[in-house]
Amino acid sequence: MNSRIKELAKKAGWKDTPTVRGAFTSFNKEKFAELIVKECMKIAHAAAAAGDPIKESIAEHFGVK
């Protein structure tokens, strides 16, 4: 998992300890999605201001090929 995605997941309640019972129960999927969208909006704004391709900037930021 990309370090930035992992950081956003932790902000949404993800526990990076698979041995802990209920590690997934506190994970808020809606908050995680909102954090990703906000991150994409920041990247898109910066890319547009710099004249960079937005799609590639977002993919690079999250380590997606």
PQR file with spaces between the fields and no chain letter, atoms N, CA, C, O and H, PARSE charges and radii, in Angstrom:
ATOM       1  N    MET     1       0.848   -1.176    0.000 -0.4000 1.5000
ATOM       2  CA   MET     1       0.000    0.000    0.000 -0.0000 2.0000
ATOM       3  C    MET     1       0.895    1.240    0.000  0.5500 1.7000
ATOM       4  O    MET     1       1.850    1.327    0.772 -0.5500 1.4000
ATOM       5  N    ASN     2       0.580    2.182   -0.860 -0.4000 1.5000
ATOM       6  CA   ASN     2       1.312    3.444   -0.934 -0.0000 2.0000
ATOM       7  C    ASN     2       1.300    4.123    0.432  0.5500 1.7000
ATOM       8  O    ASN     2       0.293    4.067    1.137 -0.5500 1.4000
ATOM       9  H    ASN     2      -0.195    2.111   -1.487  0.4000 1.0000
ATOM      10  N    SER     3       2.388    4.752    0.809 -0.4000 1.5000
ATOM      11  CA   SER     3       2.486    5.365    2.143 -0.0000 2.0000
ATOM      12  C    SER     3       1.437    6.448    2.363  0.5500 1.7000
ATOM      13  O    SER     3       0.934    6.599    3.477 -0.5500 1.4000
ATOM      14  H    SER     3       3.206    4.798    0.236  0.4000 1.0000
ATOM      15  N    ARG     4       1.102    7.195    1.330 -0.4000 1.5000
ATOM      16  CA   ARG     4       0.084    8.250    1.483 -0.0000 2.0000
ATOM      17  C    ARG     4      -1.302    7.644    1.683  0.5500 1.7000
ATOM      18  O    ARG     4      -2.083    8.135    2.499 -0.5500 1.4000
ATOM      19  H    ARG     4       1.511    7.072    0.425  0.4000 1.0000
ATOM      20  N    ILE     5      -1.610    6.581    0.944 -0.4000 1.5000
ATOM      21  CA   ILE     5      -2.892    5.901    1.119 -0.0000 2.0000
ATOM      22  C    ILE     5      -2.972    5.308    2.521  0.5500 1.7000
ATOM      23  O    ILE     5      -4.014    5.375    3.174 -0.5500 1.4000
ATOM      24  H    ILE     5      -0.976    6.182    0.282  0.4000 1.0000
ATOM      25  N    LYS     6      -1.867    4.730    2.978 -0.4000 1.5000
ATOM      26  CA   LYS     6      -1.832    4.158    4.331 -0.0000 2.0000
ATOM      27  C    LYS     6      -2.071    5.245    5.378  0.5500 1.7000
ATOM      28  O    LYS     6      -2.784    5.021    6.356 -0.5500 1.4000
ATOM      29  H    LYS     6      -1.021    4.676    2.448  0.4000 1.0000
ATOM      30  N    GLU     7      -1.484    6.404    5.176 -0.4000 1.5000
ATOM      31  CA   GLU     7      -1.662    7.524    6.105 -0.0000 2.0000
ATOM      32  C    GLU     7      -3.129    7.967    6.140  0.5500 1.7000
ATOM      33  O    GLU     7      -3.678    8.224    7.211 -0.5500 1.4000
ATOM      34  H    GLU     7      -0.905    6.586    4.382  0.4000 1.0000
ATOM      35  N    LEU     8      -3.757    8.055    4.971 -0.4000 1.5000
ATOM      36  CA   LEU     8      -5.166    8.443    4.909 -0.0000 2.0000
ATOM      37  C    LEU     8      -6.049    7.370    5.553  0.5500 1.7000
ATOM      38  O    LEU     8      -7.022    7.691    6.236 -0.5500 1.4000
ATOM      39  H    LEU     8      -3.312    7.847    4.100  0.4000 1.0000
ATOM      40  N    ALA     9      -5.712    6.109    5.335 -0.4000 1.5000
ATOM      41  CA   ALA     9      -6.482    5.012    5.935 -0.0000 2.0000
ATOM      42  C    ALA     9      -6.403    5.070    7.462  0.5500 1.7000
ATOM      43  O    ALA     9      -7.399    4.842    8.149 -0.5500 1.4000
ATOM      44  H    ALA     9      -4.922    5.848    4.780  0.4000 1.0000
ATOM      45  N    LYS    10      -5.224    5.375    7.983 -0.4000 1.5000
ATOM      46  CA   LYS    10      -5.076    5.488    9.439 -0.0000 2.0000
ATOM      47  C    LYS    10      -5.916    6.634    9.986  0.5500 1.7000
ATOM      48  O    LYS    10      -6.473    6.527   11.078 -0.5500 1.4000
ATOM      49  H    LYS    10      -4.415    5.560    7.426  0.4000 1.0000
ATOM      50  N    LYS    11      -6.013    7.740    9.231 -0.4000 1.5000
ATOM      51  CA   LYS    11      -6.856    8.862    9.658 -0.0000 2.0000
ATOM      52  C    LYS    11      -8.329    8.461    9.695  0.5500 1.7000
ATOM      53  O    LYS    11      -9.127    9.051   10.424 -0.5500 1.4000
ATOM      54  H    LYS    11      -5.560    7.828    8.344  0.4000 1.0000
ATOM      55  N    ALA    12      -8.678    7.446    8.898 -0.4000 1.5000
ATOM      56  CA   ALA    12     -10.060    6.966    8.840 -0.0000 2.0000
ATOM      57  C    ALA    12     -10.300    5.805    9.805  0.5500 1.7000
ATOM      58  O    ALA    12     -11.365    5.189    9.783 -0.5500 1.4000
ATOM      59  H    ALA    12      -8.030    6.966    8.306  0.4000 1.0000
ATOM      60  N    GLY    13      -9.312    5.507   10.649 -0.4000 1.5000
ATOM      61  CA   GLY    13      -9.500    4.488   11.675 -0.0000 2.0000
ATOM      62  C    GLY    13      -8.858    3.143   11.416  0.5500 1.7000
ATOM      63  O    GLY    13      -9.035    2.224   12.215 -0.5500 1.4000
ATOM      64  H    GLY    13      -8.447    6.008   10.667  0.4000 1.0000
ATOM      65  N    TRP    14      -8.122    2.992   10.331 -0.4000 1.5000
ATOM      66  CA   TRP    14      -7.453    1.727   10.013 -0.0000 2.0000
ATOM      67  C    TRP    14      -6.406    1.407   11.061  0.5500 1.7000
ATOM      68  O    TRP    14      -5.617    2.269   11.448 -0.5500 1.4000
ATOM      69  H    TRP    14      -7.979    3.739    9.681  0.4000 1.0000
ATOM      70  N    LYS    15      -6.403    0.171   11.516 -0.4000 1.5000
ATOM      71  CA   LYS    15      -5.394   -0.301   12.461 -0.0000 2.0000
ATOM      72  C    LYS    15      -4.447   -1.212   11.683  0.5500 1.7000
ATOM      73  O    LYS    15      -4.884   -2.167   11.041 -0.5500 1.4000
ATOM      74  H    LYS    15      -7.045   -0.529   11.202  0.4000 1.0000
ATOM      75  N    ASP    16      -3.179   -0.919   11.743 -0.4000 1.5000
ATOM      76  CA   ASP    16      -2.181   -1.674   10.980 -0.0000 2.0000
ATOM      77  C    ASP    16      -1.653   -2.862   11.783  0.5500 1.7000
ATOM      78  O    ASP    16      -0.476   -3.213   11.697 -0.5500 1.4000
ATOM      79  H    ASP    16      -2.824   -0.143   12.265  0.4000 1.0000
ATOM      80  N    THR    17      -2.529   -3.462   12.553 -0.4000 1.5000
ATOM      81  CA   THR    17      -2.153   -4.614   13.366 -0.0000 2.0000
ATOM      82  C    THR    17      -3.179   -5.722   13.143  0.5500 1.7000
ATOM      83  O    THR    17      -4.228   -5.727   13.788 -0.5500 1.4000
ATOM      84  H    THR    17      -3.485   -3.177   12.623  0.4000 1.0000
ATOM      85  N    PRO    18      -2.892   -6.661   12.240 -0.5600 1.5000
ATOM      86  CA   PRO    18      -3.870   -7.692   11.906  0.2800 2.0000
ATOM      87  C    PRO    18      -4.215   -8.635   13.051  0.5500 1.7000
ATOM      88  O    PRO    18      -5.223   -9.337   12.976 -0.5500 1.4000
ATOM      89  N    THR    19      -3.421   -8.672   14.090 -0.4000 1.5000
ATOM      90  CA   THR    19      -3.700   -9.582   15.193 -0.0000 2.0000
ATOM      91  C    THR    19      -4.723   -9.024   16.181  0.5500 1.7000
ATOM      92  O    THR    19      -5.247   -9.766   17.012 -0.5500 1.4000
ATOM      93  H    THR    19      -2.602   -8.103   14.150  0.4000 1.0000
ATOM      94  N    VAL    20      -5.002   -7.758   16.099 -0.4000 1.5000
ATOM      95  CA   VAL    20      -5.951   -7.136   17.021 -0.0000 2.0000
ATOM      96  C    VAL    20      -7.368   -7.424   16.549  0.5500 1.7000
ATOM      97  O    VAL    20      -7.716   -7.153   15.400 -0.5500 1.4000
ATOM      98  H    VAL    20      -4.576   -7.156   15.424  0.4000 1.0000
ATOM      99  N    ARG    21      -8.173   -7.969   17.431 -0.4000 1.5000
ATOM     100  CA   ARG    21      -9.573   -8.220   17.074 -0.0000 2.0000
ATOM     101  C    ARG    21     -10.285   -6.898   16.864  0.5500 1.7000
ATOM     102  O    ARG    21     -10.080   -5.937   17.605 -0.5500 1.4000
ATOM     103  H    ARG    21      -7.890   -8.190   18.364  0.4000 1.0000
ATOM     104  N    GLY    22     -11.117   -6.868   15.851 -0.4000 1.5000
ATOM     105  CA   GLY    22     -11.873   -5.654   15.574 -0.0000 2.0000
ATOM     106  C    GLY    22     -11.061   -4.576   14.890  0.5500 1.7000
ATOM     107  O    GLY    22     -11.452   -3.410   14.910 -0.5500 1.4000
ATOM     108  H    GLY    22     -11.284   -7.649   15.249  0.4000 1.0000
ATOM     109  N    ALA    23      -9.936   -4.935   14.281 -0.4000 1.5000
ATOM     110  CA   ALA    23      -9.088   -3.937   13.620 -0.0000 2.0000
ATOM     111  C    ALA    23      -9.842   -3.209   12.522  0.5500 1.7000
ATOM     112  O    ALA    23      -9.528   -2.064   12.198 -0.5500 1.4000
ATOM     113  H    ALA    23      -9.618   -5.882   14.265  0.4000 1.0000
ATOM     114  N    PHE    24     -10.840   -3.876   11.948 -0.4000 1.5000
ATOM     115  CA   PHE    24     -11.571   -3.274   10.843 -0.0000 2.0000
ATOM     116  C    PHE    24     -12.848   -2.568   11.289  0.5500 1.7000
ATOM     117  O    PHE    24     -13.432   -1.807   10.518 -0.5500 1.4000
ATOM     118  H    PHE    24     -11.095   -4.806   12.211  0.4000 1.0000
ATOM     119  N    THR    25     -13.285   -2.807   12.514 -0.4000 1.5000
ATOM     120  CA   THR    25     -14.568   -2.258   12.946 -0.0000 2.0000
ATOM     121  C    THR    25     -14.544   -0.749   13.104  0.5500 1.7000
ATOM     122  O    THR    25     -15.578   -0.100   12.943 -0.5500 1.4000
ATOM     123  H    THR    25     -12.811   -3.425   13.141  0.4000 1.0000
ATOM     124  N    SER    26     -13.395   -0.180   13.413 -0.4000 1.5000
ATOM     125  CA   SER    26     -13.328    1.268   13.598 -0.0000 2.0000
ATOM     126  C    SER    26     -13.006    2.010   12.301  0.5500 1.7000
ATOM     127  O    SER    26     -12.949    3.239   12.287 -0.5500 1.4000
ATOM     128  H    SER    26     -12.555   -0.708   13.544  0.4000 1.0000
ATOM     129  N    PHE    27     -12.795    1.264   11.205 -0.4000 1.5000
ATOM     130  CA   PHE    27     -12.453    1.884    9.931 -0.0000 2.0000
ATOM     131  C    PHE    27     -13.696    2.515    9.318  0.5500 1.7000
ATOM     132  O    PHE    27     -14.712    1.848    9.118 -0.5500 1.4000
ATOM     133  H    PHE    27     -12.841    0.265   11.215  0.4000 1.0000
ATOM     134  N    ASN    28     -13.602    3.808    9.024 -0.4000 1.5000
ATOM     135  CA   ASN    28     -14.719    4.557    8.467 -0.0000 2.0000
ATOM     136  C    ASN    28     -14.503    4.712    6.956  0.5500 1.7000
ATOM     137  O    ASN    28     -13.730    5.563    6.516 -0.5500 1.4000
ATOM     138  H    ASN    28     -12.777    4.349    9.186  0.4000 1.0000
ATOM     139  N    LYS    29     -15.191    3.887    6.178 -0.4000 1.5000
ATOM     140  CA   LYS    29     -15.022    3.889    4.715 -0.0000 2.0000
ATOM     141  C    LYS    29     -15.392    5.231    4.094  0.5500 1.7000
ATOM     142  O    LYS    29     -14.737    5.695    3.161 -0.5500 1.4000
ATOM     143  H    LYS    29     -15.819    3.196    6.536  0.4000 1.0000
ATOM     144  N    GLU    30     -16.441    5.846    4.617 -0.4000 1.5000
ATOM     145  CA   GLU    30     -16.874    7.128    4.064 -0.0000 2.0000
ATOM     146  C    GLU    30     -15.823    8.212    4.294  0.5500 1.7000
ATOM     147  O    GLU    30     -15.543    9.017    3.406 -0.5500 1.4000
ATOM     148  H    GLU    30     -16.973    5.469    5.376  0.4000 1.0000
ATOM     149  N    LYS    31     -15.246    8.225    5.492 -0.4000 1.5000
ATOM     150  CA   LYS    31     -14.205    9.210    5.788 -0.0000 2.0000
ATOM     151  C    LYS    31     -12.979    8.965    4.910  0.5500 1.7000
ATOM     152  O    LYS    31     -12.373    9.909    4.403 -0.5500 1.4000
ATOM     153  H    LYS    31     -15.473    7.571    6.214  0.4000 1.0000
ATOM     154  N    PHE    32     -12.619    7.694    4.733 -0.4000 1.5000
ATOM     155  CA   PHE    32     -11.483    7.339    3.893 -0.0000 2.0000
ATOM     156  C    PHE    32     -11.701    7.841    2.468  0.5500 1.7000
ATOM     157  O    PHE    32     -10.801    8.432    1.871 -0.5500 1.4000
ATOM     158  H    PHE    32     -13.112    6.928    5.145  0.4000 1.0000
ATOM     159  N    ALA    33     -12.896    7.605    1.923 -0.4000 1.5000
ATOM     160  CA   ALA    33     -13.211    8.069    0.569 -0.0000 2.0000
ATOM     161  C    ALA    33     -13.147    9.594    0.500  0.5500 1.7000
ATOM     162  O    ALA    33     -12.618   10.153   -0.461 -0.5500 1.4000
ATOM     163  H    ALA    33     -13.627    7.125    2.408  0.4000 1.0000
ATOM     164  N    GLU    34     -13.683   10.259    1.512 -0.4000 1.5000
ATOM     165  CA   GLU    34     -13.653   11.726    1.543 -0.0000 2.0000
ATOM     166  C    GLU    34     -12.215   12.246    1.571  0.5500 1.7000
ATOM     167  O    GLU    34     -11.893   13.212    0.879 -0.5500 1.4000
ATOM     168  H    GLU    34     -14.112    9.805    2.292  0.4000 1.0000
ATOM     169  N    LEU    35     -11.362   11.621    2.355 -0.4000 1.5000
ATOM     170  CA   LEU    35      -9.958   12.040    2.432 -0.0000 2.0000
ATOM     171  C    LEU    35      -9.254   11.857    1.087  0.5500 1.7000
ATOM     172  O    LEU    35      -8.457   12.703    0.682 -0.5500 1.4000
ATOM     173  H    LEU    35     -11.623   10.836    2.917  0.4000 1.0000
ATOM     174  N    ILE    36      -9.545   10.760    0.400 -0.4000 1.5000
ATOM     175  CA   ILE    36      -8.940   10.525   -0.913 -0.0000 2.0000
ATOM     176  C    ILE    36      -9.415   11.577   -1.916  0.5500 1.7000
ATOM     177  O    ILE    36      -8.616   12.117   -2.682 -0.5500 1.4000
ATOM     178  H    ILE    36     -10.193   10.073    0.728  0.4000 1.0000
ATOM     179  N    VAL    37     -10.714   11.865   -1.909 -0.4000 1.5000
ATOM     180  CA   VAL    37     -11.247   12.869   -2.832 -0.0000 2.0000
ATOM     181  C    VAL    37     -10.623   14.234   -2.560  0.5500 1.7000
ATOM     182  O    VAL    37     -10.244   14.940   -3.495 -0.5500 1.4000
ATOM     183  H    VAL    37     -11.363   11.427   -1.287  0.4000 1.0000
ATOM     184  N    LYS    38     -10.512   14.610   -1.283 -0.4000 1.5000
ATOM     185  CA   LYS    38      -9.901   15.900   -0.943 -0.0000 2.0000
ATOM     186  C    LYS    38      -8.451   15.950   -1.408  0.5500 1.7000
ATOM     187  O    LYS    38      -7.989   16.973   -1.914 -0.5500 1.4000
ATOM     188  H    LYS    38     -10.820   14.036   -0.524  0.4000 1.0000
ATOM     189  N    GLU    39      -7.737   14.841   -1.234 -0.4000 1.5000
ATOM     190  CA   GLU    39      -6.339   14.766   -1.674 -0.0000 2.0000
ATOM     191  C    GLU    39      -6.257   14.935   -3.190  0.5500 1.7000
ATOM     192  O    GLU    39      -5.393   15.656   -3.691 -0.5500 1.4000
ATOM     193  H    GLU    39      -8.113   14.010   -0.823  0.4000 1.0000
ATOM     194  N    CYS    40      -7.155   14.272   -3.919 -0.4000 1.5000
ATOM     195  CA   CYS    40      -7.186   14.379   -5.382 -0.0000 2.0000
ATOM     196  C    CYS    40      -7.496   15.808   -5.814  0.5500 1.7000
ATOM     197  O    CYS    40      -6.925   16.303   -6.786 -0.5500 1.4000
ATOM     198  H    CYS    40      -7.857   13.687   -3.512  0.4000 1.0000
ATOM     199  N    MET    41      -8.398   16.470   -5.098 -0.4000 1.5000
ATOM     200  CA   MET    41      -8.735   17.853   -5.431 -0.0000 2.0000
ATOM     201  C    MET    41      -7.517   18.761   -5.277  0.5500 1.7000
ATOM     202  O    MET    41      -7.289   19.636   -6.113 -0.5500 1.4000
ATOM     203  H    MET    41      -8.862   16.068   -4.309  0.4000 1.0000
ATOM     204  N    LYS    42      -6.734   18.563   -4.220 -0.4000 1.5000
ATOM     205  CA   LYS    42      -5.519   19.362   -4.009 -0.0000 2.0000
ATOM     206  C    LYS    42      -4.527   19.124   -5.141  0.5500 1.7000
ATOM     207  O    LYS    42      -3.950   20.065   -5.685 -0.5500 1.4000
ATOM     208  H    LYS    42      -6.918   17.853   -3.541  0.4000 1.0000
ATOM     209  N    ILE    43      -4.338   17.850   -5.489 -0.4000 1.5000
ATOM     210  CA   ILE    43      -3.387   17.501   -6.546 -0.0000 2.0000
ATOM     211  C    ILE    43      -3.841   18.082   -7.884  0.5500 1.7000
ATOM     212  O    ILE    43      -3.039   18.636   -8.635 -0.5500 1.4000
ATOM     213  H    ILE    43      -4.807   17.085   -5.047  0.4000 1.0000
ATOM     214  N    ALA    44      -5.140   17.947   -8.173 -0.4000 1.5000
ATOM     215  CA   ALA    44      -5.674   18.460   -9.433 -0.0000 2.0000
ATOM     216  C    ALA    44      -5.507   19.969   -9.521  0.5500 1.7000
ATOM     217  O    ALA    44      -5.154   20.497  -10.575 -0.5500 1.4000
ATOM     218  H    ALA    44      -5.792   17.496   -7.563  0.4000 1.0000
ATOM     219  N    HIS    45      -5.756   20.656   -8.431 -0.4000 1.5000
ATOM     220  CA   HIS    45      -5.616   22.115   -8.415 -0.0000 2.0000
ATOM     221  C    HIS    45      -4.158   22.516   -8.675  0.5500 1.7000
ATOM     222  O    HIS    45      -3.883   23.397   -9.490 -0.5500 1.4000
ATOM     223  H    HIS    45      -6.043   20.226   -7.574  0.4000 1.0000
ATOM     224  N    ALA    46      -3.240   21.864   -7.977 -0.4000 1.5000
ATOM     225  CA   ALA    46      -1.817   22.181   -8.149 -0.0000 2.0000
ATOM     226  C    ALA    46      -1.342   21.842   -9.561  0.5500 1.7000
ATOM     227  O    ALA    46      -0.583   22.602  -10.163 -0.5500 1.4000
ATOM     228  H    ALA    46      -3.464   21.149   -7.315  0.4000 1.0000
ATOM     229  N    ALA    47      -1.794   20.692  -10.090 -0.4000 1.5000
ATOM     230  CA   ALA    47      -1.386   20.286  -11.438 -0.0000 2.0000
ATOM     231  C    ALA    47      -1.924   21.256  -12.478  0.5500 1.7000
ATOM     232  O    ALA    47      -1.213   21.635  -13.409 -0.5500 1.4000
ATOM     233  H    ALA    47      -2.411   20.075   -9.601  0.4000 1.0000
ATOM     234  N    ALA    48      -3.185   21.657  -12.320 -0.4000 1.5000
ATOM     235  CA   ALA    48      -3.786   22.589  -13.272 -0.0000 2.0000
ATOM     236  C    ALA    48      -3.061   23.933  -13.245  0.5500 1.7000
ATOM     237  O    ALA    48      -2.823   24.532  -14.294 -0.5500 1.4000
ATOM     238  H    ALA    48      -3.763   21.349  -11.564  0.4000 1.0000
ATOM     239  N    ALA    49      -2.712   24.404  -12.058 -0.4000 1.5000
ATOM     240  CA   ALA    49      -2.013   25.680  -11.919 -0.0000 2.0000
ATOM     241  C    ALA    49      -0.627   25.620  -12.566  0.5500 1.7000
ATOM     242  O    ALA    49      -0.139   26.614  -13.104 -0.5500 1.4000
ATOM     243  H    ALA    49      -2.905   23.917  -11.206  0.4000 1.0000
ATOM     244  N    ALA    50      -0.001   24.437  -12.505 -0.4000 1.5000
ATOM     245  CA   ALA    50       1.337   24.279  -13.069 -0.0000 2.0000
ATOM     246  C    ALA    50       1.302   23.871  -14.542  0.5500 1.7000
ATOM     247  O    ALA    50       2.344   23.811  -15.196 -0.5500 1.4000
ATOM     248  H    ALA    50      -0.398   23.630  -12.068  0.4000 1.0000
ATOM     249  N    GLY    51       0.113   23.594  -15.061 -0.4000 1.5000
ATOM     250  CA   GLY    51       0.006   23.157  -16.448 -0.0000 2.0000
ATOM     251  C    GLY    51       0.378   21.704  -16.647  0.5500 1.7000
ATOM     252  O    GLY    51       0.662   21.281  -17.767 -0.5500 1.4000
ATOM     253  H    GLY    51      -0.733   23.643  -14.530  0.4000 1.0000
ATOM     254  N    ASP    52       0.379   20.938  -15.572 -0.4000 1.5000
ATOM     255  CA   ASP    52       0.714   19.512  -15.643 -0.0000 2.0000
ATOM     256  C    ASP    52      -0.550   18.692  -15.912  0.5500 1.7000
ATOM     257  O    ASP    52      -1.654   19.136  -15.593 -0.5500 1.4000
ATOM     258  H    ASP    52       0.148   21.281  -14.661  0.4000 1.0000
ATOM     259  N    PRO    53      -0.399   17.508  -16.494 -0.5600 1.5000
ATOM     260  CA   PRO    53      -1.567   16.652  -16.715  0.2800 2.0000
ATOM     261  C    PRO    53      -2.122   16.143  -15.377  0.5500 1.7000
ATOM     262  O    PRO    53      -1.393   15.556  -14.578 -0.5500 1.4000
ATOM     263  N    ILE    54      -3.392   16.370  -15.150 -0.4000 1.5000
ATOM     264  CA   ILE    54      -3.998   16.052  -13.858 -0.0000 2.0000
ATOM     265  C    ILE    54      -4.039   14.551  -13.601  0.5500 1.7000
ATOM     266  O    ILE    54      -3.681   14.096  -12.515 -0.5500 1.4000
ATOM     267  H    ILE    54      -3.984   16.847  -15.799  0.4000 1.0000
ATOM     268  N    LYS    55      -4.470   13.786  -14.585 -0.4000 1.5000
ATOM     269  CA   LYS    55      -4.584   12.331  -14.412 -0.0000 2.0000
ATOM     270  C    LYS    55      -3.245   11.728  -13.987  0.5500 1.7000
ATOM     271  O    LYS    55      -3.184   10.946  -13.038 -0.5500 1.4000
ATOM     272  H    LYS    55      -4.761   14.156  -15.468  0.4000 1.0000
ATOM     273  N    GLU    56      -2.192   12.090  -14.683 -0.4000 1.5000
ATOM     274  CA   GLU    56      -0.875   11.541  -14.377 -0.0000 2.0000
ATOM     275  C    GLU    56      -0.370   12.019  -13.012  0.5500 1.7000
ATOM     276  O    GLU    56       0.301   11.270  -12.301 -0.5500 1.4000
ATOM     277  H    GLU    56      -2.241   12.725  -15.454  0.4000 1.0000
ATOM     278  N    SER    57      -0.688   13.250  -12.652 -0.4000 1.5000
ATOM     279  CA   SER    57      -0.257   13.786  -11.359 -0.0000 2.0000
ATOM     280  C    SER    57      -0.899   13.027  -10.207  0.5500 1.7000
ATOM     281  O    SER    57      -0.237   12.723   -9.214 -0.5500 1.4000
ATOM     282  H    SER    57      -1.233   13.858  -13.229  0.4000 1.0000
ATOM     283  N    ILE    58      -2.183   12.721  -10.335 -0.4000 1.5000
ATOM     284  CA   ILE    58      -2.883   11.969   -9.285 -0.0000 2.0000
ATOM     285  C    ILE    58      -2.338   10.545   -9.216  0.5500 1.7000
ATOM     286  O    ILE    58      -2.068   10.035   -8.128 -0.5500 1.4000
ATOM     287  H    ILE    58      -2.721   12.968  -11.141  0.4000 1.0000
ATOM     288  N    ALA    59      -2.179    9.908  -10.361 -0.4000 1.5000
ATOM     289  CA   ALA    59      -1.658    8.544  -10.391 -0.0000 2.0000
ATOM     290  C    ALA    59      -0.267    8.477   -9.769  0.5500 1.7000
ATOM     291  O    ALA    59       0.020    7.571   -8.985 -0.5500 1.4000
ATOM     292  H    ALA    59      -2.398   10.322  -11.244  0.4000 1.0000
ATOM     293  N    GLU    60       0.585    9.416  -10.109 -0.4000 1.5000
ATOM     294  CA   GLU    60       1.947    9.439   -9.561 -0.0000 2.0000
ATOM     295  C    GLU    60       1.931    9.653   -8.052  0.5500 1.7000
ATOM     296  O    GLU    60       2.684    9.008   -7.322 -0.5500 1.4000
ATOM     297  H    GLU    60       0.352   10.151  -10.745  0.4000 1.0000
ATOM     298  N    HIS    61       1.085   10.547   -7.589 -0.4000 1.5000
ATOM     299  CA   HIS    61       1.003   10.859   -6.158 -0.0000 2.0000
ATOM     300  C    HIS    61       0.640    9.636   -5.327  0.5500 1.7000
ATOM     301  O    HIS    61       1.183    9.424   -4.243 -0.5500 1.4000
ATOM     302  H    HIS    61       0.474   11.071   -8.182  0.4000 1.0000
ATOM     303  N    PHE    62      -0.293    8.828   -5.851 -0.4000 1.5000
ATOM     304  CA   PHE    62      -0.741    7.646   -5.122 -0.0000 2.0000
ATOM     305  C    PHE    62       0.001    6.376   -5.516  0.5500 1.7000
ATOM     306  O    PHE    62      -0.272    5.304   -4.976 -0.5500 1.4000
ATOM     307  H    PHE    62      -0.735    9.000   -6.732  0.4000 1.0000
ATOM     308  N    GLY    63       0.937    6.490   -6.454 -0.4000 1.5000
ATOM     309  CA   GLY    63       1.725    5.337   -6.863 -0.0000 2.0000
ATOM     310  C    GLY    63       0.947    4.328   -7.695  0.5500 1.7000
ATOM     311  O    GLY    63       1.209    3.127   -7.636 -0.5500 1.4000
ATOM     312  H    GLY    63       1.159    7.361   -6.893  0.4000 1.0000
ATOM     313  N    VAL    64      -0.013    4.826   -8.470 -0.4000 1.5000
ATOM     314  CA   VAL    64      -0.839    3.971   -9.308 -0.0000 2.0000
ATOM     315  C    VAL    64      -0.283    3.998  -10.725  0.5500 1.7000
ATOM     316  O    VAL    64       0.065    5.055  -11.251 -0.5500 1.4000
ATOM     317  H    VAL    64      -0.226    5.802   -8.517  0.4000 1.0000
ATOM     318  N    LYS    65      -0.206    2.822  -11.331 -0.4000 1.5000
ATOM     319  CA   LYS    65       0.326    2.726  -12.704 -0.0000 2.0000
ATOM     320  C    LYS    65      -0.791    2.711  -13.697  0.5500 1.7000
ATOM     321  O    LYS    65      -0.546    2.634  -14.901 -0.5500 1.4000
ATOM     322  H    LYS    65      -0.489    1.964  -10.903  0.4000 1.0000
